[in-house]
Amino acid sequence: MLGFIITLIVVGLIAGALARLIVPGRQNISIPMTILLGIIGSFVGGFLANLIFHGRIALDTSGIIGSVIGAIIVLLIYVRVRARGARA
């Protein structure tokens, strides 16, 4: 269990950092938020992969590529929501 948590944190950091590098613009996000972004992205990527390839709805983690894709989606939503809140 401890190994899974450490792996989740490391993959979350890598996926979150790659997503922040890929998405244009400046995001004021701390390192713990980057890790959380990658972890959430891993679940989003796993959910989308299960939905597309297996035809079932399941919340699983995904590999690094799925994690990065999921983190990009989550980051784009975060940036959009944050920009909308700043205008109001």
N, CA, C and O atoms as CSV, one atom per row, in Angstrom:
chain,resi,resn,atom,element,x,y,z
A,1,MET,N,N,0.825,-1.195,0.000
A,1,MET,CA,C,0.000,0.000,0.000
A,1,MET,C,C,0.865,1.254,0.000
A,1,MET,O,O,0.552,2.218,-0.698
A,2,LEU,N,N,1.941,1.255,0.766
A,2,LEU,CA,C,2.819,2.420,0.818
A,2,LEU,C,C,3.499,2.643,-0.531
A,2,LEU,O,O,3.679,3.781,-0.964
A,3,GLY,N,N,3.871,1.556,-1.183
A,3,GLY,CA,C,4.489,1.663,-2.509
A,3,GLY,C,C,3.535,2.273,-3.522
A,3,GLY,O,O,3.953,3.061,-4.369
A,4,PHE,N,N,2.239,1.911,-3.443
A,4,PHE,CA,C,1.246,2.476,-4.342
A,4,PHE,C,C,1.110,3.974,-4.119
A,4,PHE,O,O,1.021,4.735,-5.082
A,5,ILE,N,N,1.091,4.407,-2.869
A,5,ILE,CA,C,0.944,5.826,-2.549
A,5,ILE,C,C,2.156,6.609,-3.043
A,5,ILE,O,O,2.001,7.684,-3.621
A,6,ILE,N,N,3.359,6.083,-2.824
A,6,ILE,CA,C,4.572,6.763,-3.294
A,6,ILE,C,C,4.587,6.833,-4.818
A,6,ILE,O,O,4.935,7.866,-5.390
A,7,THR,N,N,4.208,5.733,-5.479
A,7,THR,CA,C,4.141,5.728,-6.944
A,7,THR,C,C,3.120,6.730,-7.440
A,7,THR,O,O,3.370,7.438,-8.415
A,8,LEU,N,N,1.973,6.799,-6.783
A,8,LEU,CA,C,0.933,7.751,-7.163
A,8,LEU,C,C,1.429,9.186,-7.043
A,8,LEU,O,O,1.139,10.014,-7.906
A,9,ILE,N,N,2.167,9.487,-5.992
A,9,ILE,CA,C,2.700,10.835,-5.798
A,9,ILE,C,C,3.751,11.168,-6.854
A,9,ILE,O,O,3.746,12.268,-7.408
A,10,VAL,N,N,4.648,10.231,-7.134
A,10,VAL,CA,C,5.705,10.480,-8.126
A,10,VAL,C,C,5.108,10.640,-9.529
A,10,VAL,O,O,5.456,11.571,-10.255
A,11,VAL,N,N,4.213,9.731,-9.901
A,11,VAL,CA,C,3.565,9.838,-11.213
A,11,VAL,C,C,2.723,11.106,-11.279
A,11,VAL,O,O,2.679,11.762,-12.319
A,12,GLY,N,N,2.059,11.457,-10.190
A,12,GLY,CA,C,1.287,12.698,-10.134
A,12,GLY,C,C,2.156,13.921,-10.347
A,12,GLY,O,O,1.765,14.846,-11.058
A,13,LEU,N,N,3.328,13.932,-9.740
A,13,LEU,CA,C,4.244,15.063,-9.920
A,13,LEU,C,C,4.716,15.155,-11.368
A,13,LEU,O,O,4.726,16.240,-11.950
A,14,ILE,N,N,5.105,14.031,-11.945
A,14,ILE,CA,C,5.591,14.027,-13.328
A,14,ILE,C,C,4.477,14.436,-14.292
A,14,ILE,O,O,4.684,15.288,-15.155
A,15,ALA,N,N,3.298,13.830,-14.147
A,15,ALA,CA,C,2.181,14.136,-15.042
A,15,ALA,C,C,1.732,15.585,-14.889
A,15,ALA,O,O,1.467,16.259,-15.885
A,16,GLY,N,N,1.644,16.068,-13.660
A,16,GLY,CA,C,1.250,17.459,-13.429
A,16,GLY,C,C,2.254,18.446,-13.991
A,16,GLY,O,O,1.876,19.463,-14.572
A,17,ALA,N,N,3.541,18.146,-13.817
A,17,ALA,CA,C,4.578,19.034,-14.354
A,17,ALA,C,C,4.560,19.047,-15.883
A,17,ALA,O,O,4.684,20.107,-16.497
A,18,LEU,N,N,4.405,17.877,-16.495
A,18,LEU,CA,C,4.331,17.822,-17.958
A,18,LEU,C,C,3.094,18.552,-18.478
A,18,LEU,O,O,3.163,19.242,-19.496
A,19,ALA,N,N,1.979,18.405,-17.796
A,19,ALA,CA,C,0.763,19.112,-18.208
A,19,ALA,C,C,0.963,20.620,-18.121
A,19,ALA,O,O,0.521,21.356,-19.003
A,20,ARG,N,N,1.622,21.084,-17.067
A,20,ARG,CA,C,1.881,22.523,-16.924
A,20,ARG,C,C,2.836,23.025,-17.997
A,20,ARG,O,O,2.733,24.173,-18.429
A,21,LEU,N,N,3.770,22.174,-18.434
A,21,LEU,CA,C,4.671,22.574,-19.513
A,21,LEU,C,C,3.961,22.620,-20.862
A,21,LEU,O,O,4.280,23.460,-21.704
A,22,ILE,N,N,3.004,21.724,-21.070
A,22,ILE,CA,C,2.313,21.636,-22.359
A,22,ILE,C,C,1.260,22.730,-22.514
A,22,ILE,O,O,1.133,23.313,-23.590
A,23,VAL,N,N,0.510,23.014,-21.465
A,23,VAL,CA,C,-0.557,24.018,-21.536
A,23,VAL,C,C,0.078,25.408,-21.540
A,23,VAL,O,O,0.845,25.744,-20.638
A,24,PRO,N,N,-0.241,26.218,-22.558
A,24,PRO,CA,C,0.365,27.552,-22.629
A,24,PRO,C,C,-0.164,28.474,-21.533
A,24,PRO,O,O,-1.259,28.284,-21.003
A,25,GLY,N,N,0.635,29.457,-21.221
A,25,GLY,CA,C,0.255,30.432,-20.205
A,25,GLY,C,C,0.894,30.108,-18.865
A,25,GLY,O,O,1.500,29.055,-18.670
A,26,ARG,N,N,0.736,31.047,-17.959
A,26,ARG,CA,C,1.322,30.884,-16.625
A,26,ARG,C,C,0.236,30.436,-15.657
A,26,ARG,O,O,-0.830,31.046,-15.566
A,27,GLN,N,N,0.529,29.365,-14.941
A,27,GLN,CA,C,-0.390,28.881,-13.915
A,27,GLN,C,C,0.307,29.057,-12.561
A,27,GLN,O,O,1.394,28.525,-12.338
A,28,ASN,N,N,-0.316,29.792,-11.684
A,28,ASN,CA,C,0.232,29.960,-10.339
A,28,ASN,C,C,-0.240,28.800,-9.469
A,28,ASN,O,O,-1.204,28.922,-8.713
A,29,ILE,N,N,0.455,27.676,-9.590
A,29,ILE,CA,C,0.101,26.472,-8.855
A,29,ILE,C,C,1.340,25.994,-8.105
A,29,ILE,O,O,2.433,25.931,-8.668
A,30,SER,N,N,1.162,25.663,-6.847
A,30,SER,CA,C,2.275,25.178,-6.029
A,30,SER,C,C,2.617,23.733,-6.396
A,30,SER,O,O,1.896,23.092,-7.160
A,31,ILE,N,N,3.709,23.235,-5.853
A,31,ILE,CA,C,4.119,21.858,-6.116
A,31,ILE,C,C,3.094,20.855,-5.569
A,31,ILE,O,O,2.772,19.898,-6.272
A,32,PRO,N,N,2.567,21.027,-4.351
A,32,PRO,CA,C,1.519,20.089,-3.916
A,32,PRO,C,C,0.285,20.114,-4.821
A,32,PRO,O,O,-0.333,19.074,-5.047
A,33,MET,N,N,-0.075,21.282,-5.337
A,33,MET,CA,C,-1.200,21.368,-6.268
A,33,MET,C,C,-0.861,20.699,-7.600
A,33,MET,O,O,-1.738,20.121,-8.242
A,34,THR,N,N,0.405,20.773,-8.020
A,34,THR,CA,C,0.841,20.096,-9.236
A,34,THR,C,C,0.736,18.586,-9.065
A,34,THR,O,O,0.307,17.883,-9.979
A,35,ILE,N,N,1.127,18.087,-7.892
A,35,ILE,CA,C,1.001,16.655,-7.602
A,35,ILE,C,C,-0.472,16.252,-7.614
A,35,ILE,O,O,-0.831,15.234,-8.206
A,36,LEU,N,N,-1.322,17.044,-6.964
A,36,LEU,CA,C,-2.755,16.757,-6.937
A,36,LEU,C,C,-3.343,16.800,-8.344
A,36,LEU,O,O,-4.191,15.979,-8.691
A,37,LEU,N,N,-2.896,17.752,-9.148
A,37,LEU,CA,C,-3.327,17.841,-10.542
A,37,LEU,C,C,-2.985,16.557,-11.294
A,37,LEU,O,O,-3.818,16.030,-12.032
A,38,GLY,N,N,-1.772,16.053,-11.113
A,38,GLY,CA,C,-1.361,14.816,-11.772
A,38,GLY,C,C,-2.122,13.600,-11.275
A,38,GLY,O,O,-2.460,12.718,-12.064
A,39,ILE,N,N,-2.399,13.541,-9.972
A,39,ILE,CA,C,-3.153,12.409,-9.418
A,39,ILE,C,C,-4.583,12.416,-9.943
A,39,ILE,O,O,-5.095,11.380,-10.365
A,40,ILE,N,N,-5.223,13.571,-9.918
A,40,ILE,CA,C,-6.577,13.668,-10.462
A,40,ILE,C,C,-6.562,13.360,-11.953
A,40,ILE,O,O,-7.460,12.692,-12.464
A,41,GLY,N,N,-5.530,13.854,-12.653
A,41,GLY,CA,C,-5.390,13.567,-14.078
A,41,GLY,C,C,-5.234,12.083,-14.353
A,41,GLY,O,O,-5.716,11.591,-15.373
A,42,SER,N,N,-4.572,11.364,-13.466
A,42,SER,CA,C,-4.417,9.927,-13.627
A,42,SER,C,C,-5.760,9.220,-13.551
A,42,SER,O,O,-6.025,8.302,-14.328
A,43,PHE,N,N,-6.604,9.637,-12.628
A,43,PHE,CA,C,-7.936,9.041,-12.533
A,43,PHE,C,C,-8.816,9.439,-13.718
A,43,PHE,O,O,-9.592,8.624,-14.217
A,44,VAL,N,N,-8.695,10.691,-14.168
A,44,VAL,CA,C,-9.465,11.121,-15.340
A,44,VAL,C,C,-9.009,10.348,-16.574
A,44,VAL,O,O,-9.839,9.888,-17.358
A,45,GLY,N,N,-7.700,10.202,-16.750
A,45,GLY,CA,C,-7.172,9.432,-17.874
A,45,GLY,C,C,-7.604,7.979,-17.828
A,45,GLY,O,O,-7.953,7.406,-18.860
A,46,GLY,N,N,-7.587,7.372,-16.647
A,46,GLY,CA,C,-8.044,5.996,-16.493
A,46,GLY,C,C,-9.525,5.848,-16.774
A,46,GLY,O,O,-9.950,4.868,-17.387
A,47,PHE,N,N,-10.317,6.820,-16.328
A,47,PHE,CA,C,-11.753,6.808,-16.581
A,47,PHE,C,C,-12.030,6.894,-18.076
A,47,PHE,O,O,-12.843,6.137,-18.607
A,48,LEU,N,N,-11.352,7.818,-18.754
A,48,LEU,CA,C,-11.556,7.971,-20.200
A,48,LEU,C,C,-11.087,6.738,-20.969
A,48,LEU,O,O,-11.741,6.321,-21.924
A,49,ALA,N,N,-9.971,6.159,-20.565
A,49,ALA,CA,C,-9.471,4.959,-21.240
A,49,ALA,C,C,-10.447,3.803,-21.080
A,49,ALA,O,O,-10.712,3.078,-22.039
A,50,ASN,N,N,-10.984,3.623,-19.879
A,50,ASN,CA,C,-11.977,2.563,-19.660
A,50,ASN,C,C,-13.228,2.819,-20.469
A,50,ASN,O,O,-13.809,1.891,-21.032
A,51,LEU,N,N,-13.642,4.054,-20.531
A,51,LEU,CA,C,-14.857,4.395,-21.258
A,51,LEU,C,C,-14.684,4.178,-22.757
A,51,LEU,O,O,-15.595,3.683,-23.421
A,52,ILE,N,N,-13.519,4.545,-23.295
A,52,ILE,CA,C,-13.277,4.436,-24.735
A,52,ILE,C,C,-12.968,3.001,-25.148
A,52,ILE,O,O,-13.554,2.498,-26.107
A,53,PHE,N,N,-12.060,2.336,-24.442
A,53,PHE,CA,C,-11.571,1.044,-24.898
A,53,PHE,C,C,-12.356,-0.155,-24.369
A,53,PHE,O,O,-12.460,-1.176,-25.048
A,54,HIS,N,N,-12.901,-0.036,-23.181
A,54,HIS,CA,C,-13.596,-1.182,-22.596
A,54,HIS,C,C,-15.109,-1.004,-22.581
A,54,HIS,O,O,-15.842,-1.967,-22.354
A,55,GLY,N,N,-15.579,0.203,-22.817
A,55,GLY,CA,C,-17.010,0.453,-22.843
A,55,GLY,C,C,-17.681,0.382,-21.496
A,55,GLY,O,O,-18.899,0.218,-21.421
A,56,ARG,N,N,-16.915,0.502,-20.428
A,56,ARG,CA,C,-17.520,0.464,-19.093
A,56,ARG,C,C,-17.049,1.681,-18.304
A,56,ARG,O,O,-15.985,2.242,-18.567
A,57,ILE,N,N,-17.849,2.065,-17.355
A,57,ILE,CA,C,-17.504,3.215,-16.524
A,57,ILE,C,C,-16.818,2.692,-15.272
A,57,ILE,O,O,-17.426,1.999,-14.457
A,58,ALA,N,N,-15.548,3.033,-15.133
A,58,ALA,CA,C,-14.774,2.624,-13.961
A,58,ALA,C,C,-13.766,3.714,-13.643
A,58,ALA,O,O,-13.262,4.385,-14.544
A,59,LEU,N,N,-13.478,3.887,-12.383
A,59,LEU,CA,C,-12.516,4.897,-11.955
A,59,LEU,C,C,-11.228,4.186,-11.563
A,59,LEU,O,O,-11.082,3.722,-10.432
A,60,ASP,N,N,-10.310,4.107,-12.495
A,60,ASP,CA,C,-9.020,3.466,-12.276
A,60,ASP,C,C,-7.913,4.461,-12.565
A,60,ASP,O,O,-8.138,5.482,-13.215
A,61,THR,N,N,-6.720,4.161,-12.083
A,61,THR,CA,C,-5.567,4.979,-12.448
A,61,THR,C,C,-5.097,4.546,-13.828
A,61,THR,O,O,-5.411,3.451,-14.295
A,62,SER,N,N,-4.342,5.426,-14.469
A,62,SER,CA,C,-3.813,5.099,-15.786
A,62,SER,C,C,-2.302,5.221,-15.754
A,62,SER,O,O,-1.724,5.614,-14.740
A,63,GLY,N,N,-1.668,4.886,-16.852
A,63,GLY,CA,C,-0.222,5.017,-16.963
A,63,GLY,C,C,0.179,6.471,-17.125
A,63,GLY,O,O,-0.655,7.368,-17.001
A,64,ILE,N,N,1.435,6.702,-17.396
A,64,ILE,CA,C,1.959,8.065,-17.457
A,64,ILE,C,C,1.340,8.850,-18.606
A,64,ILE,O,O,1.054,10.037,-18.451
A,65,ILE,N,N,1.127,8.214,-19.753
A,65,ILE,CA,C,0.553,8.935,-20.893
A,65,ILE,C,C,-0.896,9.319,-20.600
A,65,ILE,O,O,-1.304,10.454,-20.843
A,66,GLY,N,N,-1.658,8.382,-20.084
A,66,GLY,CA,C,-3.035,8.685,-19.708
A,66,GLY,C,C,-3.107,9.718,-18.596
A,66,GLY,O,O,-4.017,10.546,-18.566
A,67,SER,N,N,-2.147,9.666,-17.683
A,67,SER,CA,C,-2.106,10.643,-16.596
A,67,SER,C,C,-1.838,12.042,-17.125
A,67,SER,O,O,-2.457,13.006,-16.675
A,68,VAL,N,N,-0.923,12.157,-18.074
A,68,VAL,CA,C,-0.609,13.468,-18.648
A,68,VAL,C,C,-1.817,14.005,-19.414
A,68,VAL,O,O,-2.160,15.180,-19.285
A,69,ILE,N,N,-2.457,13.158,-20.201
A,69,ILE,CA,C,-3.638,13.597,-20.949
A,69,ILE,C,C,-4.748,14.031,-19.989
A,69,ILE,O,O,-5.377,15.070,-20.192
A,70,GLY,N,N,-4.983,13.248,-18.961
A,70,GLY,CA,C,-5.982,13.614,-17.966
A,70,GLY,C,C,-5.621,14.889,-17.221
A,70,GLY,O,O,-6.490,15.714,-16.942
A,71,ALA,N,N,-4.333,15.055,-16.894
A,71,ALA,CA,C,-3.889,16.265,-16.192
A,71,ALA,C,C,-4.040,17.497,-17.076
A,71,ALA,O,O,-4.364,18.577,-16.581
A,72,ILE,N,N,-3.811,17.347,-18.375
A,72,ILE,CA,C,-4.012,18.471,-19.292
A,72,ILE,C,C,-5.484,18.874,-19.296
A,72,ILE,O,O,-5.800,20.063,-19.251
A,73,ILE,N,N,-6.384,17.897,-19.348
A,73,ILE,CA,C,-7.814,18.187,-19.327
A,73,ILE,C,C,-8.200,18.897,-18.032
A,73,ILE,O,O,-8.915,19.899,-18.054
A,74,VAL,N,N,-7.724,18.371,-16.906
A,74,VAL,CA,C,-8.046,18.970,-15.598
A,74,VAL,C,C,-7.460,20.381,-15.499
A,74,VAL,O,O,-8.117,21.288,-14.986
A,75,LEU,N,N,-6.237,20.572,-15.982
A,75,LEU,CA,C,-5.597,21.892,-15.924
A,75,LEU,C,C,-6.338,22.899,-16.795
A,75,LEU,O,O,-6.519,24.046,-16.387
A,76,LEU,N,N,-6.768,22.493,-17.984
A,76,LEU,CA,C,-7.524,23.405,-18.848
A,76,LEU,C,C,-8.841,23.812,-18.195
A,76,LEU,O,O,-9.246,24.971,-18.285
A,77,ILE,N,N,-9.507,22.870,-17.543
A,77,ILE,CA,C,-10.742,23.198,-16.822
A,77,ILE,C,C,-10.437,24.146,-15.668
A,77,ILE,O,O,-11.169,25.110,-15.448
A,78,TYR,N,N,-9.360,23.877,-14.931
A,78,TYR,CA,C,-8.980,24.726,-13.799
A,78,TYR,C,C,-8.680,26.157,-14.250
A,78,TYR,O,O,-9.140,27.118,-13.635
A,79,VAL,N,N,-7.906,26.287,-15.330
A,79,VAL,CA,C,-7.550,27.620,-15.840
A,79,VAL,C,C,-8.793,28.360,-16.303
A,79,VAL,O,O,-8.935,29.556,-16.050
A,80,ARG,N,N,-9.698,27.654,-16.984
A,80,ARG,CA,C,-10.932,28.272,-17.481
A,80,ARG,C,C,-11.816,28.743,-16.336
A,80,ARG,O,O,-12.340,29.857,-16.373
A,81,VAL,N,N,-11.985,27.898,-15.313
A,81,VAL,CA,C,-12.820,28.264,-14.165
A,81,VAL,C,C,-12.194,29.408,-13.375
A,81,VAL,O,O,-12.890,30.317,-12.924
A,82,ARG,N,N,-10.895,29.355,-13.214
A,82,ARG,CA,C,-10.199,30.414,-12.464
A,82,ARG,C,C,-10.281,31.743,-13.192
A,82,ARG,O,O,-10.445,32.784,-12.556
A,83,ALA,N,N,-10.170,31.728,-14.534
A,83,ALA,CA,C,-10.275,32.969,-15.312
A,83,ALA,C,C,-11.682,33.531,-15.242
A,83,ALA,O,O,-11.866,34.747,-15.191
A,84,ARG,N,N,-12.670,32.658,-15.238
A,84,ARG,CA,C,-14.059,33.116,-15.148
A,84,ARG,C,C,-14.325,33.753,-13.789
A,84,ARG,O,O,-15.053,34.742,-13.701
A,85,GLY,N,N,-13.741,33.196,-12.732
A,85,GLY,CA,C,-13.921,33.746,-11.395
A,85,GLY,C,C,-13.223,35.075,-11.214
A,85,GLY,O,O,-13.675,35.907,-10.428
A,86,ALA,N,N,-12.120,35.294,-11.933
A,86,ALA,CA,C,-11.379,36.558,-11.822
A,86,ALA,C,C,-12.109,37.702,-12.508
A,86,ALA,O,O,-11.979,38.856,-12.100
A,87,ARG,N,N,-12.885,37.386,-13.560
A,87,ARG,CA,C,-13.625,38.421,-14.288
A,87,ARG,C,C,-14.844,38.888,-13.525
A,87,ARG,O,O,-15.236,40.049,-13.640
A,88,ALA,N,N,-15.446,38.014,-12.753
A,88,ALA,CA,C,-16.710,38.354,-12.064
A,88,ALA,C,C,-16.494,39.254,-10.899
A,88,ALA,O,O,-17.452,39.628,-10.221
